[in-house]
């Protein structure tokens, strides 16, 4: 810490702390999305999986996906669906192509929920008083620690806002998915 920043009141370090925490959260988010993409691509390339999908073998496919909670498989023509369908999630879809052509798709997904936000916040370096929130539009859908309500703030600027009657300094990241944002309060 420089001599100048050591003399500044703590409020002057807030925007930097929020920026750093938000950057770390965004990096963690991207890691989750990359892992979902990699898991879908790895399964799509697996020859045993391809043969089961060509045969529309629900039992065999279900067995292969038993340990994969965030993968969803659809056979070509939507004849067969295996795995838990993604709800509010970021999705990465991979085509499964064999000698027969397109035989289906594998979707790797990251649920956009409190569990994700807690994992991201734990690695963010945010202070105990700071909250990481996941928003759809202006509505907070998940947070750590818990914050409920709506947030209207411009992306990339630190602003003072009120959420459910509590005053915060907020920093909103650009959209991570269609109309989905991370913010630090």
C-alpha positions in Angstrom: 0.0 0.0 0.0 1.4 3.4 -0.9 1.8 6.2 1.6 -0.9 8.2 -0.2 -3.5 5.4 -0.1 -2.6 4.7 3.6 -3.7 8.2 4.4 -7.0 8.0 2.5 -10.2 7.3 4.5 -11.4 3.7 4.2 -14.3 4.7 1.9 -11.8 5.5 -0.9 -10.7 1.9 -1.0 -14.2 0.6 -1.4 -14.5 0.9 -5.2 -11.2 -0.9 -5.6 -12.2 -3.7 -3.3 -15.6 -4.0 -5.1 -13.8 -4.1 -8.5 -11.3 -6.7 -7.4 -14.0 -8.9 -5.9 -16.2 -8.6 -8.9 -13.3 -9.4 -11.3 -12.5 -12.5 -9.2 -16.2 -13.5 -9.2 -16.4 -13.1 -13.0 -13.2 -15.3 -13.4 -14.8 -17.9 -11.2 -18.0 -17.8 -13.2 -16.1 -18.3 -16.4 -14.3 -21.3 -14.9 -17.7 -22.9 -14.1 -18.9 -22.2 -17.7 -15.7 -23.6 -19.2 -16.0 -26.8 -17.1 -19.6 -27.3 -18.2 -18.5 -26.9 -21.9 -15.6 -29.3 -21.4 -17.8 -31.9 -19.7 -20.3 -31.7 -22.5 -17.6 -32.0 -25.2 -15.8 -34.9 -23.4 -19.1 -36.9 -23.2 -20.0 -36.0 -26.8 -16.6 -37.5 -28.0 -16.9 -40.7 -26.0 -17.4 -43.5 -28.4 -19.4 -45.7 -26.0 -21.7 -42.8 -25.3 -22.1 -42.2 -29.1 -23.1 -45.8 -29.6 -25.7 -45.7 -26.7 -27.1 -42.5 -28.2 -27.3 -44.0 -31.7 -29.2 -46.9 -30.2 -31.5 -44.6 -28.2 -30.6 -46.8 -25.2 -32.2 -44.8 -22.3 -31.0 -47.3 -19.7 -27.4 -47.2 -20.9 -27.4 -43.4 -21.3 -28.9 -43.0 -17.8 -26.2 -45.2 -16.4 -23.5 -43.1 -18.1 -25.0 -39.9 -16.8 -25.7 -41.1 -13.2 -22.8 -39.1 -11.7 -23.1 -36.1 -14.1 -25.6 -33.7 -12.5 -25.2 -30.8 -14.9 -25.4 -32.6 -18.2 -28.6 -33.1 -20.3 -28.8 -35.2 -23.5 -31.3 -35.1 -26.3 -31.3 -37.6 -29.1 -31.7 -36.3 -32.7 -35.4 -35.6 -33.4 -36.0 -35.1 -29.7 -37.0 -38.7 -29.3 -35.1 -39.3 -26.1 -34.1 -37.0 -23.2 -31.7 -38.1 -20.5 -30.6 -36.1 -17.4 -32.0 -33.3 -15.5 -33.2 -30.5 -17.8 -31.6 -27.2 -17.0 -33.7 -24.6 -15.4 -32.4 -21.1 -14.8 -28.8 -21.8 -16.0 -26.1 -20.9 -18.5 -26.0 -23.6 -21.1 -23.3 -24.8 -23.5 -24.5 -27.3 -26.1 -22.3 -29.7 -28.1 -23.5 -31.7 -31.1 -22.9 -35.4 -31.1 -21.9 -36.4 -34.6 -21.0 -39.9 -35.7 -20.8 -41.7 -39.1 -24.6 -41.5 -39.1 -24.5 -37.8 -38.9 -26.1 -35.8 -36.0 -27.3 -38.2 -33.4 -28.0 -35.8 -30.6 -26.8 -33.0 -28.4 -25.2 -32.8 -25.0 -25.8 -29.7 -22.9 -23.5 -28.8 -20.1 -25.0 -26.2 -17.8 -24.3 -24.1 -14.7 -27.3 -23.5 -12.5 -27.6 -19.8 -11.7 -28.4 -20.1 -8.0 -27.3 -19.4 -4.5 -24.9 -22.3 -4.5 -23.0 -20.8 -7.4 -23.0 -17.3 -5.8 -21.7 -18.7 -2.6 -18.9 -20.5 -4.4 -17.9 -17.4 -6.4 -18.0 -15.2 -3.3 -15.9 -17.6 -1.3 -13.0 -17.1 -3.8 -13.6 -13.4 -4.5 -11.7 -11.8 -1.6 -14.7 -9.7 -0.8 -15.0 -8.3 2.8 -17.5 -9.9 5.2 -19.8 -6.9 4.8 -19.8 -7.2 1.0 -22.5 -9.1 -0.9 -22.3 -10.8 -4.2 -25.6 -10.9 -6.1 -26.8 -12.6 -9.2 -29.5 -10.7 -11.1 -32.0 -11.4 -13.8 -32.9 -8.1 -15.2 -33.1 -5.8 -12.2 -34.2 -8.5 -9.8 -31.8 -10.2 -7.4 -32.3 -14.0 -7.8 -29.4 -15.2 -5.6 -26.9 -13.7 -3.3 -24.4 -14.3 -0.6 -25.0 -13.1 2.1 -28.7 -12.8 1.5 -30.0 -9.7 -0.1 -33.5 -9.5 -1.6 -35.1 -7.0 -3.9 -34.4 -5.1 -7.1 -31.2 -3.2 -8.1 -31.1 -0.5 -10.7 -27.5 0.5 -11.5 -25.4 1.1 -14.5 -22.8 -1.5 -15.6 -19.2 -0.6 -14.7 -19.9 2.3 -12.4 -19.8 2.3 -8.6 -23.1 3.9 -7.4 -24.9 4.3 -4.1 -28.2 2.5 -4.1 -30.9 1.3 -1.8 -32.0 -2.3 -1.9 -34.9 -3.3 0.4 -34.3 -0.1 2.4 -30.6 -0.7 3.0 -28.0 1.6 1.5 -25.1 0.0 -0.4 -22.3 1.0 -2.8 -22.9 -1.2 -5.8 -20.9 -2.2 -8.8 -22.6 -4.1 -11.7 -20.7 -6.2 -14.2 -21.6 -6.4 -17.9 -24.1 -9.2 -18.6 -22.7 -12.7 -18.2 -25.6 -14.2 -20.1 -28.7 -12.7 -21.7 -30.1 -10.3 -19.1 -28.1 -11.9 -16.3 -25.6 -9.9 -14.3 -23.3 -10.2 -11.3 -23.0 -7.3 -8.9 -21.2 -6.5 -5.7 -22.9 -4.5 -2.9 
